[in-house]
Amino acid sequence: MSFYENVHQQLFSIIRSFFSDGKQYTVINIIEELVKRGLFTNDQMAKTYLLGISDLVASVKNIESLCNIIIEKYNVRQLLVVANDIIENVNDGSIDAASMLDLA
């Protein structure tokens, strides 16, 4: 999974691990795990983060549109990574042009 913010990646990882381990997850134990992993210095900061992202989540009616936006942003970030790799290879001359075209 690729997330724009590391804290989002960690939150997803926490929820996924609770789910795959068959543990019940609540806001309280997610907050505790966020603090335990050092993502926030205290429970209040983690709670504020969770409340903030919950306010940003669109309604279920728009979930397909939201998913398409997320996929589009992910694809753009991946294109930027590939473009930067190509630029680095062009600048250092380590790969010939035909091979770079294959990578693109």
Backbone atoms as SQL, in Angstrom:
CREATE TABLE atoms (id INTEGER PRIMARY KEY, chain TEXT, resi INTEGER, resn TEXT, atom TEXT, x REAL, y REAL, z REAL);
INSERT INTO atoms VALUES
  (1, 'A', 1, 'MET', 'N', 0.839, -1.177, 0.000),
  (2, 'A', 1, 'MET', 'CA', 0.000, 0.000, 0.000),
  (3, 'A', 1, 'MET', 'C', 0.883, 1.239, 0.000),
  (4, 'A', 2, 'SER', 'N', 0.416, 2.214, -0.687),
  (5, 'A', 2, 'SER', 'CA', 1.146, 3.468, -0.740),
  (6, 'A', 2, 'SER', 'C', 0.228, 4.594, -0.266),
  (7, 'A', 3, 'PHE', 'N', 0.690, 5.313, 0.731),
  (8, 'A', 3, 'PHE', 'CA', -0.065, 6.434, 1.275),
  (9, 'A', 3, 'PHE', 'C', 0.793, 7.683, 1.186),
  (10, 'A', 4, 'TYR', 'N', 0.162, 8.806, 1.036),
  (11, 'A', 4, 'TYR', 'CA', 0.887, 10.072, 0.933),
  (12, 'A', 4, 'TYR', 'C', 1.566, 10.416, 2.254),
  (13, 'A', 5, 'GLU', 'N', 0.895, 10.172, 3.349),
  (14, 'A', 5, 'GLU', 'CA', 1.432, 10.468, 4.673),
  (15, 'A', 5, 'GLU', 'C', 1.781, 9.171, 5.398),
  (16, 'A', 6, 'ASN', 'N', 2.946, 9.120, 6.023),
  (17, 'A', 6, 'ASN', 'CA', 3.370, 7.941, 6.764),
  (18, 'A', 6, 'ASN', 'C', 2.380, 7.576, 7.865),
  (19, 'A', 7, 'VAL', 'N', 1.831, 8.570, 8.537),
  (20, 'A', 7, 'VAL', 'CA', 0.903, 8.288, 9.632),
  (21, 'A', 7, 'VAL', 'C', -0.340, 7.573, 9.110),
  (22, 'A', 8, 'HIS', 'N', -0.778, 7.879, 7.890),
  (23, 'A', 8, 'HIS', 'CA', -1.916, 7.177, 7.303),
  (24, 'A', 8, 'HIS', 'C', -1.552, 5.709, 7.047),
  (25, 'A', 9, 'GLN', 'N', -0.340, 5.495, 6.556),
  (26, 'A', 9, 'GLN', 'CA', 0.150, 4.124, 6.320),
  (27, 'A', 9, 'GLN', 'C', 0.177, 3.346, 7.636),
  (28, 'A', 10, 'GLN', 'N', 0.667, 3.987, 8.691),
  (29, 'A', 10, 'GLN', 'CA', 0.744, 3.325, 9.995),
  (30, 'A', 10, 'GLN', 'C', -0.642, 3.029, 10.553),
  (31, 'A', 11, 'LEU', 'N', -1.572, 3.948, 10.386),
  (32, 'A', 11, 'LEU', 'CA', -2.938, 3.724, 10.846),
  (33, 'A', 11, 'LEU', 'C', -3.548, 2.527, 10.122),
  (34, 'A', 12, 'PHE', 'N', -3.368, 2.476, 8.820),
  (35, 'A', 12, 'PHE', 'CA', -3.868, 1.345, 8.045),
  (36, 'A', 12, 'PHE', 'C', -3.237, 0.049, 8.529),
  (37, 'A', 13, 'SER', 'N', -1.940, 0.081, 8.773),
  (38, 'A', 13, 'SER', 'CA', -1.218, -1.098, 9.257),
  (39, 'A', 13, 'SER', 'C', -1.751, -1.573, 10.612),
  (40, 'A', 14, 'ILE', 'N', -2.032, -0.628, 11.491),
  (41, 'A', 14, 'ILE', 'CA', -2.563, -0.963, 12.818),
  (42, 'A', 14, 'ILE', 'C', -3.923, -1.646, 12.679),
  (43, 'A', 15, 'ILE', 'N', -4.813, -1.054, 11.920),
  (44, 'A', 15, 'ILE', 'CA', -6.153, -1.616, 11.762),
  (45, 'A', 15, 'ILE', 'C', -6.080, -2.979, 11.080),
  (46, 'A', 16, 'ARG', 'N', -5.234, -3.098, 10.066),
  (47, 'A', 16, 'ARG', 'CA', -5.079, -4.373, 9.364),
  (48, 'A', 16, 'ARG', 'C', -4.537, -5.447, 10.289),
  (49, 'A', 17, 'SER', 'N', -3.562, -5.102, 11.135),
  (50, 'A', 17, 'SER', 'CA', -3.007, -6.109, 12.047),
  (51, 'A', 17, 'SER', 'C', -4.029, -6.533, 13.092),
  (52, 'A', 18, 'PHE', 'N', -4.808, -5.590, 13.616),
  (53, 'A', 18, 'PHE', 'CA', -5.885, -5.964, 14.544),
  (54, 'A', 18, 'PHE', 'C', -6.852, -6.925, 13.861),
  (55, 'A', 19, 'PHE', 'N', -7.237, -6.598, 12.635),
  (56, 'A', 19, 'PHE', 'CA', -8.192, -7.421, 11.899),
  (57, 'A', 19, 'PHE', 'C', -7.623, -8.806, 11.617),
  (58, 'A', 20, 'SER', 'N', -6.382, -8.865, 11.099),
  (59, 'A', 20, 'SER', 'CA', -5.803, -10.164, 10.732),
  (60, 'A', 20, 'SER', 'C', -5.491, -11.026, 11.955),
  (61, 'A', 21, 'ASP', 'N', -5.232, -10.389, 13.105),
  (62, 'A', 21, 'ASP', 'CA', -4.989, -11.138, 14.341),
  (63, 'A', 21, 'ASP', 'C', -6.281, -11.512, 15.053),
  (64, 'A', 22, 'GLY', 'N', -7.409, -11.086, 14.504),
  (65, 'A', 22, 'GLY', 'CA', -8.696, -11.387, 15.107),
  (66, 'A', 22, 'GLY', 'C', -8.977, -10.593, 16.370),
  (67, 'A', 23, 'LYS', 'N', -8.216, -9.510, 16.564),
  (68, 'A', 23, 'LYS', 'CA', -8.418, -8.663, 17.740),
  (69, 'A', 23, 'LYS', 'C', -9.525, -7.647, 17.452),
  (70, 'A', 24, 'GLN', 'N', -10.303, -7.368, 18.478),
  (71, 'A', 24, 'GLN', 'CA', -11.307, -6.322, 18.330),
  (72, 'A', 24, 'GLN', 'C', -10.584, -4.977, 18.375),
  (73, 'A', 25, 'TYR', 'N', -10.922, -4.107, 17.469),
  (74, 'A', 25, 'TYR', 'CA', -10.287, -2.795, 17.496),
  (75, 'A', 25, 'TYR', 'C', -11.327, -1.726, 17.777),
  (76, 'A', 26, 'THR', 'N', -10.919, -0.818, 18.639),
  (77, 'A', 26, 'THR', 'CA', -11.748, 0.316, 19.011),
  (78, 'A', 26, 'THR', 'C', -10.908, 1.564, 18.841),
  (79, 'A', 27, 'VAL', 'N', -11.564, 2.688, 18.923),
  (80, 'A', 27, 'VAL', 'CA', -10.823, 3.947, 18.841),
  (81, 'A', 27, 'VAL', 'C', -9.777, 4.007, 19.948),
  (82, 'A', 28, 'ILE', 'N', -10.117, 3.495, 21.115),
  (83, 'A', 28, 'ILE', 'CA', -9.196, 3.559, 22.256),
  (84, 'A', 28, 'ILE', 'C', -7.932, 2.755, 21.995),
  (85, 'A', 29, 'ASN', 'N', -8.067, 1.501, 21.525),
  (86, 'A', 29, 'ASN', 'CA', -6.832, 0.733, 21.332),
  (87, 'A', 29, 'ASN', 'C', -6.079, 1.154, 20.072),
  (88, 'A', 30, 'ILE', 'N', -6.753, 1.770, 19.122),
  (89, 'A', 30, 'ILE', 'CA', -6.039, 2.339, 17.976),
  (90, 'A', 30, 'ILE', 'C', -5.219, 3.550, 18.435),
  (91, 'A', 31, 'ILE', 'N', -5.816, 4.397, 19.262),
  (92, 'A', 31, 'ILE', 'CA', -5.087, 5.552, 19.810),
  (93, 'A', 31, 'ILE', 'C', -3.870, 5.080, 20.601),
  (94, 'A', 32, 'GLU', 'N', -4.056, 4.076, 21.448),
  (95, 'A', 32, 'GLU', 'CA', -2.940, 3.544, 22.239),
  (96, 'A', 32, 'GLU', 'C', -1.826, 3.030, 21.345),
  (97, 'A', 33, 'GLU', 'N', -2.190, 2.348, 20.271),
  (98, 'A', 33, 'GLU', 'CA', -1.176, 1.809, 19.361),
  (99, 'A', 33, 'GLU', 'C', -0.466, 2.924, 18.593),
  (100, 'A', 34, 'LEU', 'N', -1.177, 3.964, 18.203),
  (101, 'A', 34, 'LEU', 'CA', -0.539, 5.101, 17.532),
  (102, 'A', 34, 'LEU', 'C', 0.514, 5.743, 18.438),
  (103, 'A', 35, 'VAL', 'N', 0.183, 5.882, 19.728),
  (104, 'A', 35, 'VAL', 'CA', 1.134, 6.464, 20.685),
  (105, 'A', 35, 'VAL', 'C', 2.282, 5.490, 20.925),
  (106, 'A', 36, 'LYS', 'N', 1.966, 4.213, 21.072),
  (107, 'A', 36, 'LYS', 'CA', 2.986, 3.180, 21.313),
  (108, 'A', 36, 'LYS', 'C', 4.020, 3.148, 20.185),
  (109, 'A', 37, 'ARG', 'N', 3.552, 3.330, 18.957),
  (110, 'A', 37, 'ARG', 'CA', 4.467, 3.324, 17.800),
  (111, 'A', 37, 'ARG', 'C', 5.233, 4.640, 17.652),
  (112, 'A', 38, 'GLY', 'N', 4.944, 5.593, 18.520),
  (113, 'A', 38, 'GLY', 'CA', 5.674, 6.856, 18.488),
  (114, 'A', 38, 'GLY', 'C', 5.184, 7.843, 17.444),
  (115, 'A', 39, 'LEU', 'N', 4.016, 7.609, 16.885),
  (116, 'A', 39, 'LEU', 'CA', 3.489, 8.528, 15.881),
  (117, 'A', 39, 'LEU', 'C', 2.941, 9.794, 16.511),
  (118, 'A', 40, 'PHE', 'N', 2.516, 9.686, 17.776),
  (119, 'A', 40, 'PHE', 'CA', 2.035, 10.836, 18.539),
  (120, 'A', 40, 'PHE', 'C', 2.603, 10.721, 19.945),
  (121, 'A', 41, 'THR', 'N', 2.809, 11.851, 20.581),
  (122, 'A', 41, 'THR', 'CA', 3.415, 11.837, 21.908),
  (123, 'A', 41, 'THR', 'C', 2.425, 11.565, 23.019),
  (124, 'A', 42, 'ASN', 'N', 1.129, 11.747, 22.727),
  (125, 'A', 42, 'ASN', 'CA', 0.134, 11.458, 23.766),
  (126, 'A', 42, 'ASN', 'C', -1.207, 11.103, 23.125),
  (127, 'A', 43, 'ASP', 'N', -2.113, 10.598, 23.971),
  (128, 'A', 43, 'ASP', 'CA', -3.419, 10.154, 23.494),
  (129, 'A', 43, 'ASP', 'C', -4.223, 11.285, 22.856),
  (130, 'A', 44, 'GLN', 'N', -4.131, 12.477, 23.424),
  (131, 'A', 44, 'GLN', 'CA', -4.916, 13.596, 22.905),
  (132, 'A', 44, 'GLN', 'C', -4.522, 13.948, 21.474),
  (133, 'A', 45, 'MET', 'N', -3.226, 13.917, 21.175),
  (134, 'A', 45, 'MET', 'CA', -2.777, 14.209, 19.809),
  (135, 'A', 45, 'MET', 'C', -3.296, 13.154, 18.835),
  (136, 'A', 46, 'ALA', 'N', -3.244, 11.891, 19.239),
  (137, 'A', 46, 'ALA', 'CA', -3.736, 10.813, 18.381),
  (138, 'A', 46, 'ALA', 'C', -5.241, 10.942, 18.179),
  (139, 'A', 47, 'LYS', 'N', -5.961, 11.278, 19.240),
  (140, 'A', 47, 'LYS', 'CA', -7.412, 11.452, 19.145),
  (141, 'A', 47, 'LYS', 'C', -7.754, 12.601, 18.197),
  (142, 'A', 48, 'THR', 'N', -7.030, 13.694, 18.303),
  (143, 'A', 48, 'THR', 'CA', -7.252, 14.841, 17.423),
  (144, 'A', 48, 'THR', 'C', -7.013, 14.449, 15.968),
  (145, 'A', 49, 'TYR', 'N', -5.965, 13.669, 15.719),
  (146, 'A', 49, 'TYR', 'CA', -5.672, 13.182, 14.367),
  (147, 'A', 49, 'TYR', 'C', -6.836, 12.343, 13.840),
  (148, 'A', 50, 'LEU', 'N', -7.306, 11.379, 14.639),
  (149, 'A', 50, 'LEU', 'CA', -8.400, 10.513, 14.200),
  (150, 'A', 50, 'LEU', 'C', -9.678, 11.296, 13.950),
  (151, 'A', 51, 'LEU', 'N', -9.977, 12.242, 14.822),
  (152, 'A', 51, 'LEU', 'CA', -11.160, 13.075, 14.612),
  (153, 'A', 51, 'LEU', 'C', -11.031, 13.898, 13.333),
  (154, 'A', 52, 'GLY', 'N', -9.835, 14.396, 13.084),
  (155, 'A', 52, 'GLY', 'CA', -9.598, 15.191, 11.878),
  (156, 'A', 52, 'GLY', 'C', -9.809, 14.397, 10.609),
  (157, 'A', 53, 'ILE', 'N', -9.269, 13.182, 10.564),
  (158, 'A', 53, 'ILE', 'CA', -9.453, 12.411, 9.327),
  (159, 'A', 53, 'ILE', 'C', -10.879, 11.897, 9.194),
  (160, 'A', 54, 'SER', 'N', -11.551, 11.658, 10.321),
  (161, 'A', 54, 'SER', 'CA', -12.943, 11.204, 10.218),
  (162, 'A', 54, 'SER', 'C', -13.836, 12.320, 9.681),
  (163, 'A', 55, 'ASP', 'N', -13.490, 13.563, 9.956),
  (164, 'A', 55, 'ASP', 'CA', -14.254, 14.693, 9.411),
  (165, 'A', 55, 'ASP', 'C', -14.065, 14.824, 7.902),
  (166, 'A', 56, 'LEU', 'N', -12.933, 14.339, 7.398),
  (167, 'A', 56, 'LEU', 'CA', -12.635, 14.461, 5.978),
  (168, 'A', 56, 'LEU', 'C', -13.233, 13.343, 5.138),
  (169, 'A', 57, 'VAL', 'N', -13.625, 12.258, 5.767),
  (170, 'A', 57, 'VAL', 'CA', -14.130, 11.107, 5.029),
  (171, 'A', 57, 'VAL', 'C', -15.497, 11.432, 4.437),
  (172, 'A', 58, 'ALA', 'N', -15.620, 11.156, 3.164),
  (173, 'A', 58, 'ALA', 'CA', -16.883, 11.419, 2.473),
  (174, 'A', 58, 'ALA', 'C', -17.930, 10.380, 2.871),
  (175, 'A', 59, 'SER', 'N', -19.152, 10.666, 2.541),
  (176, 'A', 59, 'SER', 'CA', -20.220, 9.724, 2.867),
  (177, 'A', 59, 'SER', 'C', -20.101, 8.483, 1.986),
  (178, 'A', 60, 'VAL', 'N', -20.747, 7.418, 2.402),
  (179, 'A', 60, 'VAL', 'CA', -20.706, 6.163, 1.674),
  (180, 'A', 60, 'VAL', 'C', -21.327, 6.318, 0.292),
  (181, 'A', 61, 'LYS', 'N', -22.230, 7.255, 0.131),
  (182, 'A', 61, 'LYS', 'CA', -22.869, 7.477, -1.170),
  (183, 'A', 61, 'LYS', 'C', -21.830, 7.820, -2.231),
  (184, 'A', 62, 'ASN', 'N', -20.761, 8.469, -1.822),
  (185, 'A', 62, 'ASN', 'CA', -19.746, 8.919, -2.777),
  (186, 'A', 62, 'ASN', 'C', -18.492, 8.044, -2.763),
  (187, 'A', 63, 'ILE', 'N', -18.583, 6.845, -2.217),
  (188, 'A', 63, 'ILE', 'CA', -17.384, 6.030, -2.023),
  (189, 'A', 63, 'ILE', 'C', -16.683, 5.679, -3.334),
  (190, 'A', 64, 'GLU', 'N', -17.441, 5.384, -4.389),
  (191, 'A', 64, 'GLU', 'CA', -16.816, 5.034, -5.659),
  (192, 'A', 64, 'GLU', 'C', -16.032, 6.219, -6.215),
  (193, 'A', 65, 'SER', 'N', -16.610, 7.399, -6.136),
  (194, 'A', 65, 'SER', 'CA', -15.927, 8.601, -6.594),
  (195, 'A', 65, 'SER', 'C', -14.674, 8.864, -5.760),
  (196, 'A', 66, 'LEU', 'N', -14.790, 8.697, -4.441),
  (197, 'A', 66, 'LEU', 'CA', -13.640, 8.891, -3.564),
  (198, 'A', 66, 'LEU', 'C', -12.536, 7.893, -3.890),
  (199, 'A', 67, 'CYS', 'N', -12.894, 6.639, -4.112),
  (200, 'A', 67, 'CYS', 'CA', -11.897, 5.620, -4.463),
  (201, 'A', 67, 'CYS', 'C', -11.189, 5.970, -5.765),
  (202, 'A', 68, 'ASN', 'N', -11.941, 6.473, -6.744),
  (203, 'A', 68, 'ASN', 'CA', -11.326, 6.872, -8.015),
  (204, 'A', 68, 'ASN', 'C', -10.344, 8.018, -7.830),
  (205, 'A', 69, 'ILE', 'N', -10.674, 8.957, -6.965),
  (206, 'A', 69, 'ILE', 'CA', -9.759, 10.070, -6.677),
  (207, 'A', 69, 'ILE', 'C', -8.487, 9.548, -6.019),
  (208, 'A', 70, 'ILE', 'N', -8.632, 8.651, -5.056),
  (209, 'A', 70, 'ILE', 'CA', -7.468, 8.087, -4.359),
  (210, 'A', 70, 'ILE', 'C', -6.577, 7.325, -5.329),
  (211, 'A', 71, 'ILE', 'N', -7.181, 6.527, -6.197),
  (212, 'A', 71, 'ILE', 'CA', -6.411, 5.768, -7.191),
  (213, 'A', 71, 'ILE', 'C', -5.682, 6.716, -8.134),
  (214, 'A', 72, 'GLU', 'N', -6.365, 7.762, -8.567),
  (215, 'A', 72, 'GLU', 'CA', -5.741, 8.744, -9.464),
  (216, 'A', 72, 'GLU', 'C', -4.537, 9.411, -8.804),
  (217, 'A', 73, 'LYS', 'N', -4.682, 9.822, -7.539),
  (218, 'A', 73, 'LYS', 'CA', -3.565, 10.464, -6.819),
  (219, 'A', 73, 'LYS', 'C', -2.412, 9.487, -6.636),
  (220, 'A', 74, 'TYR', 'N', -2.720, 8.240, -6.341),
  (221, 'A', 74, 'TYR', 'CA', -1.682, 7.213, -6.205),
  (222, 'A', 74, 'TYR', 'C', -0.932, 7.050, -7.529),
  (223, 'A', 75, 'ASN', 'N', -1.676, 6.957, -8.635),
  (224, 'A', 75, 'ASN', 'CA', -1.046, 6.790, -9.948),
  (225, 'A', 75, 'ASN', 'C', -0.145, 7.973, -10.290),
  (226, 'A', 76, 'VAL', 'N', -0.581, 9.174, -9.959),
  (227, 'A', 76, 'VAL', 'CA', 0.248, 10.363, -10.216),
  (228, 'A', 76, 'VAL', 'C', 1.540, 10.295, -9.403),
  (229, 'A', 77, 'ARG', 'N', 1.432, 9.891, -8.129),
  (230, 'A', 77, 'ARG', 'CA', 2.652, 9.771, -7.299),
  (231, 'A', 77, 'ARG', 'C', 3.597, 8.716, -7.866),
  (232, 'A', 78, 'GLN', 'N', 3.047, 7.598, -8.350),
  (233, 'A', 78, 'GLN', 'CA', 3.883, 6.553, -8.938),
  (234, 'A', 78, 'GLN', 'C', 4.573, 7.055, -10.211),
  (235, 'A', 79, 'LEU', 'N', 3.844, 7.832, -11.025),
  (236, 'A', 79, 'LEU', 'CA', 4.453, 8.408, -12.223),
  (237, 'A', 79, 'LEU', 'C', 5.603, 9.343, -11.870),
  (238, 'A', 80, 'LEU', 'N', 5.426, 10.111, -10.802),
  (239, 'A', 80, 'LEU', 'CA', 6.506, 11.002, -10.356),
  (240, 'A', 80, 'LEU', 'C', 7.735, 10.218, -9.934),
  (241, 'A', 81, 'VAL', 'N', 7.537, 9.106, -9.255),
  (242, 'A', 81, 'VAL', 'CA', 8.662, 8.260, -8.832),
  (243, 'A', 81, 'VAL', 'C', 9.403, 7.733, -10.059),
  (244, 'A', 82, 'VAL', 'N', 8.667, 7.211, -11.038),
  (245, 'A', 82, 'VAL', 'CA', 9.281, 6.679, -12.254),
  (246, 'A', 82, 'VAL', 'C', 9.997, 7.786, -13.021),
  (247, 'A', 83, 'ALA', 'N', 9.361, 8.953, -13.124),
  (248, 'A', 83, 'ALA', 'CA', 9.982, 10.077, -13.832),
  (249, 'A', 83, 'ALA', 'C', 11.278, 10.500, -13.163),
  (250, 'A', 84, 'ASN', 'N', 11.288, 10.545, -11.836),
  (251, 'A', 84, 'ASN', 'CA', 12.521, 10.898, -11.125),
  (252, 'A', 84, 'ASN', 'C', 13.607, 9.858, -11.346),
  (253, 'A', 85, 'ASP', 'N', 13.230, 8.574, -11.376),
  (254, 'A', 85, 'ASP', 'CA', 14.217, 7.520, -11.651),
  (255, 'A', 85, 'ASP', 'C', 14.809, 7.685, -13.040),
  (256, 'A', 86, 'ILE', 'N', 13.969, 8.007, -14.013),
  (257, 'A', 86, 'ILE', 'CA', 14.452, 8.207, -15.381),
  (258, 'A', 86, 'ILE', 'C', 15.396, 9.401, -15.429),
  (259, 'A', 87, 'ILE', 'N', 15.051, 10.475, -14.769),
  (260, 'A', 87, 'ILE', 'CA', 15.923, 11.659, -14.743),
  (261, 'A', 87, 'ILE', 'C', 17.273, 11.321, -14.130),
  (262, 'A', 88, 'GLU', 'N', 17.267, 10.588, -13.028),
  (263, 'A', 88, 'GLU', 'CA', 18.528, 10.181, -12.397),
  (264, 'A', 88, 'GLU', 'C', 19.363, 9.331, -13.348),
  (265, 'A', 89, 'ASN', 'N', 18.723, 8.388, -14.047),
  (266, 'A', 89, 'ASN', 'CA', 19.457, 7.533, -14.988),
  (267, 'A', 89, 'ASN', 'C', 20.007, 8.329, -16.165),
  (268, 'A', 90, 'VAL', 'N', 19.263, 9.321, -16.631),
  (269, 'A', 90, 'VAL', 'CA', 19.750, 10.174, -17.722),
  (270, 'A', 90, 'VAL', 'C', 20.954, 10.976, -17.252),
  (271, 'A', 91, 'ASN', 'N', 20.863, 11.534, -16.056),
  (272, 'A', 91, 'ASN', 'CA', 21.944, 12.375, -15.542),
  (273, 'A', 91, 'ASN', 'C', 23.218, 11.600, -15.261),
  (274, 'A', 92, 'ASP', 'N', 23.107, 10.381, -14.755),
  (275, 'A', 92, 'ASP', 'CA', 24.339, 9.653, -14.441),
  (276, 'A', 92, 'ASP', 'C', 24.802, 8.764, -15.595),
  (277, 'A', 93, 'GLY', 'N', 23.995, 8.616, -16.649),
  (278, 'A', 93, 'GLY', 'CA', 24.395, 7.860, -17.832),
  (279, 'A', 93, 'GLY', 'C', 24.568, 6.377, -17.596),
  (280, 'A', 94, 'SER', 'N', 23.974, 5.840, -16.560),
  (281, 'A', 94, 'SER', 'CA', 24.180, 4.441, -16.219),
  (282, 'A', 94, 'SER', 'C', 23.383, 3.472, -17.086),
  (283, 'A', 95, 'ILE', 'N', 22.362, 3.971, -17.777),
  (284, 'A', 95, 'ILE', 'CA', 21.514, 3.108, -18.601),
  (285, 'A', 95, 'ILE', 'C', 21.368, 3.748, -19.975),
  (286, 'A', 96, 'ASP', 'N', 21.429, 2.905, -21.019),
  (287, 'A', 96, 'ASP', 'CA', 21.286, 3.434, -22.374),
  (288, 'A', 96, 'ASP', 'C', 19.834, 3.840, -22.637),
  (289, 'A', 97, 'ALA', 'N', 19.640, 4.621, -23.679),
  (290, 'A', 97, 'ALA', 'CA', 18.325, 5.214, -23.960),
  (291, 'A', 97, 'ALA', 'C', 17.262, 4.156, -24.216),
  (292, 'A', 98, 'ALA', 'N', 17.606, 3.095, -24.929),
  (293, 'A', 98, 'ALA', 'CA', 16.614, 2.046, -25.227),
  (294, 'A', 98, 'ALA', 'C', 16.124, 1.383, -23.943),
  (295, 'A', 99, 'SER', 'N', 17.037, 1.138, -23.027),
  (296, 'A', 99, 'SER', 'CA', 16.644, 0.521, -21.754),
  (297, 'A', 99, 'SER', 'C', 15.783, 1.458, -20.947),
  (298, 'A', 100, 'MET', 'N', 16.093, 2.754, -20.988),
  (299, 'A', 100, 'MET', 'CA', 15.275, 3.736, -20.256),
  (300, 'A', 100, 'MET', 'C', 13.867, 3.794, -20.808),
  (301, 'A', 101, 'LEU', 'N', 13.738, 3.700, -22.139),
  (302, 'A', 101, 'LEU', 'CA', 12.401, 3.690, -22.750),
  (303, 'A', 101, 'LEU', 'C', 11.618, 2.471, -22.296),
  (304, 'A', 102, 'ASP', 'N', 12.302, 1.325, -22.162),
  (305, 'A', 102, 'ASP', 'CA', 11.633, 0.126, -21.663),
  (306, 'A', 102, 'ASP', 'C', 11.150, 0.313, -20.229),
  (307, 'A', 103, 'LEU', 'N', 11.940, 1.018, -19.406),
  (308, 'A', 103, 'LEU', 'CA', 11.539, 1.273, -18.030),
  (309, 'A', 103, 'LEU', 'C', 10.324, 2.190, -17.951),
  (310, 'A', 104, 'ALA', 'N', 10.234, 3.125, -18.903),
  (311, 'A', 104, 'ALA', 'CA', 9.117, 4.076, -18.902),
  (312, 'A', 104, 'ALA', 'C', 7.855, 3.350, -19.279);
